[in-house]
Amino acid sequence: MKKSVEEDVFIPLYPKSAVEDKSSPCSKFQERQFWSAVKLLSNILLWDGIVPEDTVCDLGLSKLLNRYLLLNLLNTPPGPDNIEKCNKVVSCLPERWFRDLKSGSTLPQLTNFSQHLLH
């Protein structure tokens, strides 16, 4: 899993003008890479309960979500596309991680993502 996160994930950041047109090659490539990384996130988080939680959190949240996916989300204009992406990321997160949290709080690794959702 670590090798996949470190060597296989690549989500390029293009200038806004290059990705505004959803049919442009840059936009299409960036979208494919984003969704591929979301699929990897989902697969990594499915190992929760089998692999130590620290490892799953580090790879899935600290490295994949915060390093790659969140950057793409922050550069996606507000609207239906961004909402769809955020919903998919949220659906990957194991529910049990949130059972003992106080209302209005989140996991430390999800602070930036939570702020993005609130924005």
PEJOWO-V987844 format. One record per residue. N is the residue number from 1. SS is DSSP state (h for helix, s for strand, l for the rest). OMEGA is omega in degrees with one decimal (none if undefined). Layout:
N|SS|OMEGA, N|SS|OMEGA
This chain:
1|l|-179.3, 2|h|179.9, 3|h|178.7, 4|h|-179.6, 5|h|-175.1, 6|h|-172.8, 7|h|-173.4, 8|h|-176.2, 9|l|176.3, 10|l|176.3, 11|l|-177.3, 12|l|172.4, 13|l|179.5, 14|l|173.5, 15|l|-178.4, 16|h|-179.0, 17|h|-177.9, 18|h|-176.6, 19|h|178.0, 20|l|177.0, 21|l|-175.9, 22|l|179.7, 23|l|-179.7, 24|l|178.5, 25|h|179.8, 26|h|180.0, 27|h|-179.9, 28|h|-179.8, 29|h|179.4, 30|h|179.1, 31|h|178.4, 32|h|-179.2, 33|h|178.2, 34|h|-176.7, 35|h|174.6, 36|h|178.5, 37|h|176.8, 38|h|177.9, 39|h|176.9, 40|h|177.2, 41|h|179.4, 42|h|-179.5, 43|h|179.0, 44|h|-176.9, 45|h|174.7, 46|l|178.9, 47|l|178.1, 48|s|-178.0, 49|l|178.8, 50|l|175.9, 51|s|179.1, 52|l|-176.1, 53|h|178.9, 54|h|-179.8, 55|h|-179.8, 56|h|179.1, 57|h|-178.8, 58|h|-178.4, 59|h|-174.3, 60|h|-174.5, 61|h|-175.3, 62|h|-175.7, 63|h|-173.5, 64|h|-177.7, 65|h|-173.8, 66|h|-176.5, 67|h|-173.4, 68|h|-172.5, 69|h|-177.6, 70|h|178.3, 71|h|177.0, 72|h|179.4, 73|h|179.5, 74|h|179.8, 75|l|175.4, 76|l|-179.0, 77|l|176.7, 78|l|179.8, 79|l|-175.2, 80|h|-179.8, 81|h|-179.7, 82|h|179.0, 83|h|178.7, 84|h|179.9, 85|h|-179.5, 86|h|178.5, 87|h|-179.3, 88|h|178.0, 89|h|-179.9, 90|h|-178.3, 91|h|178.2, 92|h|-172.7, 93|l|178.6, 94|l|-178.1, 95|h|-175.0, 96|h|178.4, 97|h|-172.8, 98|h|-174.6, 99|l|-174.7, 100|l|179.2, 101|l|175.5, 102|l|178.5, 103|l|179.2, 104|l|179.0, 105|l|-179.9, 106|l|175.2, 107|l|-180.0, 108|h|-178.8, 109|h|-178.6, 110|h|-177.0, 111|h|-178.2, 112|h|177.9, 113|h|177.9, 114|h|177.7, 115|h|177.3, 116|h|179.3, 117|h|178.7, 118|h|179.2, 119|l|none
